[in-house]
Amino acid sequence: MDRKMANRKLIRLSQIKSKVAAENLEETDWVTFGVIVRKVTPQSSNNGRTFSIWRLNDLRDLNQCVSLFLFGDVHKEHWKTDQGTV
């Protein structure tokens, strides 16, 4: 993990909103971690593409969740990932 995190900034999932407002994160190599706390059954978009929605949380502030939409190859590869996975 130390090697993967070298020269990267950790931003807690519950802090993303405030960090985006205060900093230009496009110029920063940053990472975050989250736990899948809720999964929506895969759905089809208007153009017929199937996608998944995950609600992620860092378990620090249970009121602060991020919705992650998975489309295309990412959806195909990860839609079966279990709730509770980091």
N, C-alpha and C positions, 0 to 999 in steps of 0.2 A: 504494500500500500504506500509506503514511503516513496518508492520509486515512481509510482503512478502519480502521486501528489506533488512531486518535485516541481517547483516554480509555478504552482497553481494556487489559486485562492479558494478556500472553502467558504461558501456562503450557505448558511442554513436555509432550508426551504421556507421556513416561516419569516425569513428576513429578505427574501427576494424582492418583494414589492417596494420596501423602503430603500433597498440598495439600488434598484433600477431608477428610482426617483432621485437619488443623491449622487450616483456615480455613472460614468460612461462605461458600462460593462462590456461593450463591444470591443474595447481595446484591452481587455483583461482576460487571461486564461483562467477561468473559474469553473468549479464543479459544485454540485449539490448532491445530497443523498435524500431519498424518500422511501417511505413504506407505502405499498399499495393498501389503502384502507377501504377502498370501495371500487368495484368494477361494475360497469354497465354491460349488459348483454350486447354482443356485437350487433351493430346496426348497419343499414344501407343508406348511403347519401342519395341525393336527388339524381346524381349521375350513375347510380348503381354500384359505386365503390363501397366495399365493406370496411368498417372502421370500428375501433374500440375506444372507450373512454375510461381512463383510470383516474381516481382521486388519490393524490399523494399527500403525505404528511410527514413531518420530521419527528413527531411524537413529543415535541417540546411545547407546542401550542396547538391543541387539537381543534381550535377554531380556525386555524390558518391552513387551508388546503389548496393545492394546485391541481387543476384539471389538465390531464395530458391526453391528447387525441393521437391515436396511432392509426396510420394509413399505410397502404401499399405493402411493401416487403416487411416493414417493421410490424405491421398488424399481423401479417401471415406468420411471422417468426415468433411473436411474443403473446398473441391473444390468449393462449392457454396458461400464461403465468399466473400462479396462485395469489390470491389476496393474502396479504401479510408478508409478501416477498419484499426485500430491500432492493 
